[in-house]
Amino acid sequence: MMVGGLGFGFAPISVVRELCLATKPGSTATEGDQTGRPAAEFREDLWRELQLMEEEGLWSRVGIRLTDRYRENPHVNPERDEDDVQHYISGSVYLFKKSSN
């Protein structure tokens, strides 16, 4: 399982196919959103690769879930920041299941 590694500034998009090859059939993978222009461009390229892999039969999309609490905001310090500061980052979780073939 890899959480948060398929975002802008982490693993490159090219690693997605390698992850799929290393994953057992029936396993699942998720990807969440980040904000900002570079992250949006990265997400578009990643989504294009995920769709291509789905068209090739490597895996199938199980679902997409939107959440207001995707992960904690790393720029917030609960001991220092006011209560009105956003403590969580919203995002979307895309769930894929590896094919048997």
CNS distance restraints for C-alpha pairs under 8 A (distance, minus, plus):
assign (resid   1 and name CA) (resid  29 and name CA) 7.20 0.50 0.50
assign (resid   2 and name CA) (resid  29 and name CA) 7.60 0.50 0.50
assign (resid   2 and name CA) (resid  30 and name CA) 7.91 0.50 0.50
assign (resid   3 and name CA) (resid  30 and name CA) 7.23 0.50 0.50
assign (resid   3 and name CA) (resid  31 and name CA) 7.44 0.50 0.50
assign (resid   4 and name CA) (resid  31 and name CA) 6.89 0.50 0.50
assign (resid   4 and name CA) (resid  32 and name CA) 6.86 0.50 0.50
assign (resid   5 and name CA) (resid  10 and name CA) 5.53 0.50 0.50
assign (resid   5 and name CA) (resid  11 and name CA) 5.72 0.50 0.50
assign (resid   6 and name CA) (resid  10 and name CA) 6.26 0.50 0.50
assign (resid   6 and name CA) (resid  11 and name CA) 5.57 0.50 0.50
assign (resid   6 and name CA) (resid  12 and name CA) 7.30 0.50 0.50
assign (resid   6 and name CA) (resid  13 and name CA) 7.34 0.50 0.50
assign (resid   6 and name CA) (resid  31 and name CA) 6.16 0.50 0.50
assign (resid   6 and name CA) (resid  32 and name CA) 7.77 0.50 0.50
assign (resid   7 and name CA) (resid  11 and name CA) 6.92 0.50 0.50
assign (resid   7 and name CA) (resid  31 and name CA) 7.61 0.50 0.50
assign (resid   7 and name CA) (resid  32 and name CA) 7.38 0.50 0.50
assign (resid   7 and name CA) (resid  33 and name CA) 7.36 0.50 0.50
assign (resid   7 and name CA) (resid  34 and name CA) 6.95 0.50 0.50
assign (resid   7 and name CA) (resid  39 and name CA) 7.08 0.50 0.50
assign (resid   7 and name CA) (resid  42 and name CA) 7.39 0.50 0.50
assign (resid   7 and name CA) (resid  43 and name CA) 7.34 0.50 0.50
assign (resid   8 and name CA) (resid  12 and name CA) 7.96 0.50 0.50
assign (resid   8 and name CA) (resid  34 and name CA) 7.61 0.50 0.50
assign (resid   8 and name CA) (resid  38 and name CA) 7.02 0.50 0.50
assign (resid   8 and name CA) (resid  39 and name CA) 5.03 0.50 0.50
assign (resid   8 and name CA) (resid  42 and name CA) 5.84 0.50 0.50
assign (resid   8 and name CA) (resid  43 and name CA) 7.57 0.50 0.50
assign (resid  11 and name CA) (resid  15 and name CA) 6.67 0.50 0.50
assign (resid  12 and name CA) (resid  16 and name CA) 7.92 0.50 0.50
assign (resid  13 and name CA) (resid  45 and name CA) 7.60 0.50 0.50
assign (resid  13 and name CA) (resid  46 and name CA) 5.83 0.50 0.50
assign (resid  13 and name CA) (resid  49 and name CA) 7.66 0.50 0.50
assign (resid  14 and name CA) (resid  18 and name CA) 7.58 0.50 0.50
assign (resid  15 and name CA) (resid  19 and name CA) 6.17 0.50 0.50
assign (resid  16 and name CA) (resid  20 and name CA) 6.23 0.50 0.50
assign (resid  16 and name CA) (resid  50 and name CA) 8.00 0.50 0.50
assign (resid  17 and name CA) (resid  21 and name CA) 6.26 0.50 0.50
assign (resid  17 and name CA) (resid  53 and name CA) 7.91 0.50 0.50
assign (resid  18 and name CA) (resid  22 and name CA) 6.24 0.50 0.50
assign (resid  19 and name CA) (resid  23 and name CA) 6.15 0.50 0.50
assign (resid  20 and name CA) (resid  58 and name CA) 7.57 0.50 0.50
assign (resid  20 and name CA) (resid  98 and name CA) 7.08 0.50 0.50
assign (resid  23 and name CA) (resid  27 and name CA) 6.44 0.50 0.50
assign (resid  23 and name CA) (resid  98 and name CA) 7.39 0.50 0.50
assign (resid  24 and name CA) (resid  98 and name CA) 7.25 0.50 0.50
assign (resid  25 and name CA) (resid  97 and name CA) 7.75 0.50 0.50
assign (resid  25 and name CA) (resid  98 and name CA) 5.08 0.50 0.50
assign (resid  25 and name CA) (resid  99 and name CA) 5.53 0.50 0.50
assign (resid  25 and name CA) (resid 100 and name CA) 4.89 0.50 0.50
assign (resid  25 and name CA) (resid 101 and name CA) 7.65 0.50 0.50
assign (resid  26 and name CA) (resid  97 and name CA) 5.65 0.50 0.50
assign (resid  26 and name CA) (resid  98 and name CA) 5.09 0.50 0.50
assign (resid  26 and name CA) (resid  99 and name CA) 6.28 0.50 0.50
assign (resid  26 and name CA) (resid 100 and name CA) 6.72 0.50 0.50
assign (resid  27 and name CA) (resid  97 and name CA) 5.54 0.50 0.50
assign (resid  27 and name CA) (resid  98 and name CA) 5.54 0.50 0.50
assign (resid  28 and name CA) (resid  95 and name CA) 6.45 0.50 0.50
assign (resid  28 and name CA) (resid  96 and name CA) 5.22 0.50 0.50
assign (resid  28 and name CA) (resid  97 and name CA) 4.42 0.50 0.50
assign (resid  28 and name CA) (resid  98 and name CA) 6.31 0.50 0.50
assign (resid  29 and name CA) (resid  94 and name CA) 7.72 0.50 0.50
assign (resid  29 and name CA) (resid  95 and name CA) 5.61 0.50 0.50
assign (resid  29 and name CA) (resid  96 and name CA) 5.22 0.50 0.50
assign (resid  29 and name CA) (resid  97 and name CA) 6.68 0.50 0.50
assign (resid  30 and name CA) (resid  93 and name CA) 5.91 0.50 0.50
assign (resid  30 and name CA) (resid  94 and name CA) 5.09 0.50 0.50
assign (resid  30 and name CA) (resid  95 and name CA) 4.74 0.50 0.50
assign (resid  30 and name CA) (resid  96 and name CA) 6.60 0.50 0.50
assign (resid  31 and name CA) (resid  92 and name CA) 7.59 0.50 0.50
assign (resid  31 and name CA) (resid  93 and name CA) 5.42 0.50 0.50
assign (resid  31 and name CA) (resid  94 and name CA) 5.35 0.50 0.50
assign (resid  31 and name CA) (resid  95 and name CA) 7.27 0.50 0.50
assign (resid  32 and name CA) (resid  70 and name CA) 7.38 0.50 0.50
assign (resid  32 and name CA) (resid  91 and name CA) 5.76 0.50 0.50
assign (resid  32 and name CA) (resid  92 and name CA) 5.11 0.50 0.50
assign (resid  32 and name CA) (resid  93 and name CA) 4.69 0.50 0.50
assign (resid  32 and name CA) (resid  94 and name CA) 6.74 0.50 0.50
assign (resid  33 and name CA) (resid  39 and name CA) 7.96 0.50 0.50
assign (resid  33 and name CA) (resid  43 and name CA) 7.33 0.50 0.50
assign (resid  33 and name CA) (resid  90 and name CA) 7.64 0.50 0.50
assign (resid  33 and name CA) (resid  91 and name CA) 4.67 0.50 0.50
assign (resid  33 and name CA) (resid  92 and name CA) 5.48 0.50 0.50
assign (resid  33 and name CA) (resid  93 and name CA) 7.31 0.50 0.50
assign (resid  34 and name CA) (resid  39 and name CA) 5.86 0.50 0.50
assign (resid  34 and name CA) (resid  40 and name CA) 7.29 0.50 0.50
assign (resid  34 and name CA) (resid  89 and name CA) 8.00 0.50 0.50
assign (resid  34 and name CA) (resid  91 and name CA) 6.73 0.50 0.50
assign (resid  35 and name CA) (resid  39 and name CA) 5.91 0.50 0.50
assign (resid  35 and name CA) (resid  40 and name CA) 6.62 0.50 0.50
assign (resid  36 and name CA) (resid  40 and name CA) 6.11 0.50 0.50
assign (resid  37 and name CA) (resid  41 and name CA) 6.23 0.50 0.50
assign (resid  38 and name CA) (resid  42 and name CA) 6.16 0.50 0.50
assign (resid  39 and name CA) (resid  43 and name CA) 6.01 0.50 0.50
assign (resid  40 and name CA) (resid  44 and name CA) 6.23 0.50 0.50
assign (resid  41 and name CA) (resid  45 and name CA) 6.39 0.50 0.50
assign (resid  42 and name CA) (resid  46 and name CA) 6.06 0.50 0.50
assign (resid  43 and name CA) (resid  47 and name CA) 5.87 0.50 0.50
assign (resid  44 and name CA) (resid  48 and name CA) 6.17 0.50 0.50
assign (resid  45 and name CA) (resid  49 and name CA) 6.38 0.50 0.50
assign (resid  46 and name CA) (resid  50 and name CA) 6.19 0.50 0.50
assign (resid  47 and name CA) (resid  51 and name CA) 6.12 0.50 0.50
assign (resid  48 and name CA) (resid  52 and name CA) 6.21 0.50 0.50
assign (resid  49 and name CA) (resid  53 and name CA) 6.17 0.50 0.50
assign (resid  50 and name CA) (resid  54 and name CA) 6.23 0.50 0.50
assign (resid  51 and name CA) (resid  55 and name CA) 6.21 0.50 0.50
assign (resid  52 and name CA) (resid  56 and name CA) 6.23 0.50 0.50
assign (resid  53 and name CA) (resid  57 and name CA) 6.41 0.50 0.50
assign (resid  53 and name CA) (resid  58 and name CA) 5.49 0.50 0.50
assign (resid  53 and name CA) (resid  59 and name CA) 6.68 0.50 0.50
assign (resid  54 and name CA) (resid  58 and name CA) 5.68 0.50 0.50
assign (resid  54 and name CA) (resid  59 and name CA) 5.16 0.50 0.50
assign (resid  54 and name CA) (resid  60 and name CA) 5.43 0.50 0.50
assign (resid  54 and name CA) (resid  61 and name CA) 7.31 0.50 0.50
assign (resid  57 and name CA) (resid  99 and name CA) 6.75 0.50 0.50
assign (resid  58 and name CA) (resid  98 and name CA) 6.14 0.50 0.50
assign (resid  58 and name CA) (resid  99 and name CA) 5.48 0.50 0.50
assign (resid  58 and name CA) (resid 101 and name CA) 7.51 0.50 0.50
assign (resid  59 and name CA) (resid  96 and name CA) 6.36 0.50 0.50
assign (resid  59 and name CA) (resid  97 and name CA) 5.32 0.50 0.50
assign (resid  59 and name CA) (resid  98 and name CA) 4.12 0.50 0.50
assign (resid  59 and name CA) (resid  99 and name CA) 4.69 0.50 0.50
assign (resid  60 and name CA) (resid  96 and name CA) 5.47 0.50 0.50
assign (resid  60 and name CA) (resid  97 and name CA) 5.36 0.50 0.50
assign (resid  60 and name CA) (resid  98 and name CA) 6.56 0.50 0.50
assign (resid  60 and name CA) (resid  99 and name CA) 6.93 0.50 0.50
assign (resid  61 and name CA) (resid  94 and name CA) 7.54 0.50 0.50
assign (resid  61 and name CA) (resid  95 and name CA) 6.02 0.50 0.50
assign (resid  61 and name CA) (resid  96 and name CA) 4.36 0.50 0.50
assign (resid  61 and name CA) (resid  97 and name CA) 6.39 0.50 0.50
assign (resid  62 and name CA) (resid  94 and name CA) 7.83 0.50 0.50
assign (resid  62 and name CA) (resid  95 and name CA) 5.37 0.50 0.50
assign (resid  62 and name CA) (resid  96 and name CA) 5.25 0.50 0.50
assign (resid  62 and name CA) (resid  97 and name CA) 6.46 0.50 0.50
assign (resid  63 and name CA) (resid  94 and name CA) 6.05 0.50 0.50
assign (resid  63 and name CA) (resid  95 and name CA) 5.33 0.50 0.50
assign (resid  63 and name CA) (resid  96 and name CA) 7.26 0.50 0.50
assign (resid  64 and name CA) (resid  92 and name CA) 6.66 0.50 0.50
assign (resid  64 and name CA) (resid  93 and name CA) 5.59 0.50 0.50
assign (resid  64 and name CA) (resid  94 and name CA) 4.56 0.50 0.50
assign (resid  64 and name CA) (resid  95 and name CA) 6.21 0.50 0.50
assign (resid  65 and name CA) (resid  92 and name CA) 5.51 0.50 0.50
assign (resid  65 and name CA) (resid  93 and name CA) 5.15 0.50 0.50
assign (resid  65 and name CA) (resid  94 and name CA) 6.63 0.50 0.50
assign (resid  66 and name CA) (resid  90 and name CA) 7.79 0.50 0.50
assign (resid  66 and name CA) (resid  91 and name CA) 5.97 0.50 0.50
assign (resid  66 and name CA) (resid  92 and name CA) 4.37 0.50 0.50
assign (resid  66 and name CA) (resid  93 and name CA) 6.41 0.50 0.50
assign (resid  67 and name CA) (resid  90 and name CA) 5.70 0.50 0.50
assign (resid  67 and name CA) (resid  91 and name CA) 5.61 0.50 0.50
assign (resid  67 and name CA) (resid  92 and name CA) 6.12 0.50 0.50
assign (resid  67 and name CA) (resid  93 and name CA) 7.80 0.50 0.50
assign (resid  68 and name CA) (resid  88 and name CA) 7.16 0.50 0.50
assign (resid  68 and name CA) (resid  89 and name CA) 6.62 0.50 0.50
assign (resid  68 and name CA) (resid  90 and name CA) 4.10 0.50 0.50
assign (resid  68 and name CA) (resid  91 and name CA) 6.47 0.50 0.50
assign (resid  69 and name CA) (resid  88 and name CA) 5.23 0.50 0.50
assign (resid  69 and name CA) (resid  89 and name CA) 5.80 0.50 0.50
assign (resid  69 and name CA) (resid  90 and name CA) 5.20 0.50 0.50
assign (resid  69 and name CA) (resid  91 and name CA) 7.37 0.50 0.50
assign (resid  70 and name CA) (resid  88 and name CA) 6.84 0.50 0.50
assign (resid  70 and name CA) (resid  89 and name CA) 5.66 0.50 0.50
assign (resid  70 and name CA) (resid  90 and name CA) 5.04 0.50 0.50
assign (resid  70 and name CA) (resid  91 and name CA) 5.33 0.50 0.50
assign (resid  70 and name CA) (resid  92 and name CA) 7.32 0.50 0.50
assign (resid  70 and name CA) (resid  93 and name CA) 7.93 0.50 0.50
assign (resid  71 and name CA) (resid  88 and name CA) 5.60 0.50 0.50
assign (resid  71 and name CA) (resid  89 and name CA) 5.49 0.50 0.50
assign (resid  71 and name CA) (resid  90 and name CA) 7.20 0.50 0.50
assign (resid  72 and name CA) (resid  87 and name CA) 5.94 0.50 0.50
assign (resid  72 and name CA) (resid  88 and name CA) 4.30 0.50 0.50
assign (resid  72 and name CA) (resid  89 and name CA) 6.00 0.50 0.50
assign (resid  73 and name CA) (resid  86 and name CA) 7.32 0.50 0.50
assign (resid  73 and name CA) (resid  87 and name CA) 5.30 0.50 0.50
assign (resid  73 and name CA) (resid  88 and name CA) 4.78 0.50 0.50
assign (resid  73 and name CA) (resid  89 and name CA) 5.49 0.50 0.50
assign (resid  76 and name CA) (resid  81 and name CA) 6.52 0.50 0.50
assign (resid  76 and name CA) (resid  85 and name CA) 7.46 0.50 0.50
assign (resid  76 and name CA) (resid  86 and name CA) 7.70 0.50 0.50
assign (resid  76 and name CA) (resid  87 and name CA) 6.18 0.50 0.50
assign (resid  77 and name CA) (resid  81 and name CA) 5.62 0.50 0.50
assign (resid  78 and name CA) (resid  82 and name CA) 7.58 0.50 0.50
assign (resid  78 and name CA) (resid  83 and name CA) 7.94 0.50 0.50
assign (resid  78 and name CA) (resid  87 and name CA) 7.88 0.50 0.50
assign (resid  81 and name CA) (resid  85 and name CA) 6.66 0.50 0.50
